[in-house]
Amino acid sequence: MTAATSHSDARHTDARDASARDASARDASARRTPATRAAARLAALPIPVAGAAAALAAAVVLYGYGALARALSVPMRAGEPGASHAQAITPVSFAIGAIFCTVLGTILAMILAARAAGPARAFLRTTLVLVAVSLAFPLGAGHTAVATRLTLALGHLIAAAIVIPLITLRLARARERRHA
């Protein structure tokens, strides 16, 4: 084999490798949907900003959920466990509750990101337990109709379904970057 033939074979191999890389990159970009691009952008945000985005999303959705419950004539009055009377619940109450709990969850995420070996896993496990515990409040509310109790409990689950995955994703990406 001559040097010219060897050089020509190397060029063809390099061209095939480059073509394969280009095809792989096209396939990867074709698989990226708006949702995956949004998830990648969220994962790049600082944890407090990702928490604020999650809080805003949950607040908007829960405000709409509270408004829908009211429009469907769910009796929107609930009492604290052991209370002697019920208080009115408004759509704003749903949104404020989501924001408050997301702020606490974001603080937890920041602590776990700084101290835990697996912050995403620790956050997910902790928050799922906290959501389960939080269901005791609406389900045990005094002077409250069953429909209201179920509506409030579902609100907890909706908020958790929005906030927990967003912050868990953010924490998982932080770990990937730390170990890259």
C-alpha positions in Angstrom: 0.0 0.0 0.0 1.4 3.4 -1.0 1.4 6.5 1.1 -1.0 8.1 -1.4 -3.5 5.2 -1.1 -3.2 5.3 2.7 -3.8 9.0 2.8 -6.8 8.6 0.4 -8.3 5.9 2.7 -7.9 8.1 5.7 -9.7 11.0 4.0 -12.6 8.7 3.1 -12.8 7.4 6.7 -12.8 10.9 8.0 -15.5 11.9 5.6 -17.7 8.9 6.6 -17.1 9.7 10.3 -18.1 13.4 9.7 -21.2 12.3 7.8 -22.2 9.9 10.6 -21.7 12.7 13.2 -23.8 15.1 11.1 -26.6 12.5 10.7 -26.5 11.8 14.4 -26.8 15.6 15.2 -29.7 15.9 12.8 -31.5 13.0 14.5 -30.9 14.5 17.9 -32.2 17.9 16.8 -35.2 16.3 15.2 -36.1 14.6 18.5 -35.9 17.9 20.4 -39.4 19.1 20.9 -40.5 22.4 22.3 -41.0 20.6 25.6 -37.5 19.2 25.7 -36.0 22.6 24.7 -38.0 24.2 27.5 -36.8 21.6 29.9 -33.2 22.2 28.9 -33.6 25.9 29.4 -35.2 25.4 32.8 -32.4 23.0 33.8 -29.8 25.8 33.0 -31.5 28.3 35.4 -30.3 29.0 38.9 -32.4 27.0 41.4 -34.2 30.1 42.8 -35.2 31.2 39.3 -36.4 27.6 38.4 -38.4 27.6 41.7 -39.9 31.0 40.8 -40.9 29.7 37.4 -42.4 26.6 39.0 -44.3 28.8 41.5 -45.7 31.0 38.7 -46.8 28.0 36.7 -48.5 26.4 39.7 -50.1 29.6 40.8 -51.6 30.2 37.3 -52.9 26.7 37.0 -54.3 26.5 40.5 -56.0 29.9 40.2 -57.7 28.5 37.1 -58.5 25.3 39.0 -60.0 27.3 41.9 -62.1 29.4 39.5 -63.3 26.3 37.8 -64.3 24.7 41.2 -66.2 27.9 42.0 -67.9 27.9 38.6 -68.9 24.3 39.1 -70.6 25.3 42.4 -68.2 23.4 44.7 -68.9 24.9 48.2 -65.7 26.8 48.7 -65.6 27.1 52.5 -63.3 25.1 54.7 -62.2 25.1 58.3 -58.8 24.2 59.8 -58.8 20.8 61.4 -60.6 21.2 64.7 -62.0 24.7 63.8 -65.4 25.8 64.9 -66.3 27.4 61.6 -65.4 27.4 58.0 -63.8 30.3 56.0 -64.2 31.2 52.3 -61.7 29.8 49.9 -61.1 31.9 46.7 -59.1 31.1 43.6 -56.4 33.5 44.9 -56.2 31.2 48.0 -55.2 28.4 45.7 -52.5 30.4 44.0 -51.1 31.8 47.2 -50.9 28.3 48.7 -49.0 27.1 45.6 -46.5 30.0 45.8 -45.9 29.6 49.6 -45.3 25.8 49.3 -43.1 26.3 46.2 -40.9 28.8 48.1 -40.4 26.3 50.9 -39.7 23.6 48.3 -37.1 25.8 46.5 -35.3 26.5 49.8 -35.3 22.7 50.4 -33.9 22.2 46.9 -31.1 24.7 47.5 -30.1 23.0 50.7 -30.1 19.6 49.1 -28.1 20.9 46.1 -25.4 22.1 48.4 -25.3 19.1 50.8 -26.8 16.0 49.3 -24.9 13.5 47.2 -28.0 12.9 45.1 -30.0 16.1 45.4 -32.7 15.3 42.8 -33.4 11.9 44.3 -33.4 13.3 47.9 -35.7 16.2 46.8 -38.1 13.8 45.0 -38.4 11.4 47.9 -38.8 14.2 50.5 -41.4 16.1 48.6 -43.5 13.1 47.8 -43.6 12.3 51.5 -44.5 15.9 52.2 -47.3 15.9 49.6 -48.7 12.7 51.2 -48.6 14.4 54.6 -50.2 17.6 53.2 -53.3 15.7 52.1 -54.2 15.2 55.8 -55.1 18.9 56.0 -57.8 19.2 53.3 -59.1 15.7 54.0 -59.3 16.4 57.7 -60.7 20.0 57.4 -63.5 20.7 59.9 -66.9 22.0 58.9 -66.1 21.3 55.2 -68.2 19.5 52.6 -66.8 16.3 51.1 -66.7 17.9 47.6 -64.6 20.7 49.0 -62.2 18.3 50.8 -61.7 16.4 47.6 -61.3 19.6 45.5 -58.6 20.9 47.9 -56.8 17.5 48.0 -56.8 17.4 44.2 -55.4 21.0 44.2 -52.4 19.7 46.3 -51.8 16.9 43.8 -52.0 19.3 40.9 -49.5 21.7 42.5 -47.2 18.8 43.3 -47.4 17.5 39.7 -46.3 20.9 38.4 -43.6 21.9 40.9 -41.9 18.7 41.9 -40.9 17.5 38.4 -39.6 21.0 37.4 -37.4 21.4 40.5 -36.3 17.7 40.4 -35.2 18.2 36.7 -33.3 21.2 37.7 -31.5 19.4 40.5 -30.7 16.4 38.2 -29.1 18.7 35.7 -27.0 20.3 38.4 -25.6 16.9 39.4 -24.8 16.1 35.7 -22.9 19.3 35.3 -21.0 18.8 38.6 -19.9 15.3 37.4 -19.2 16.2 33.8 
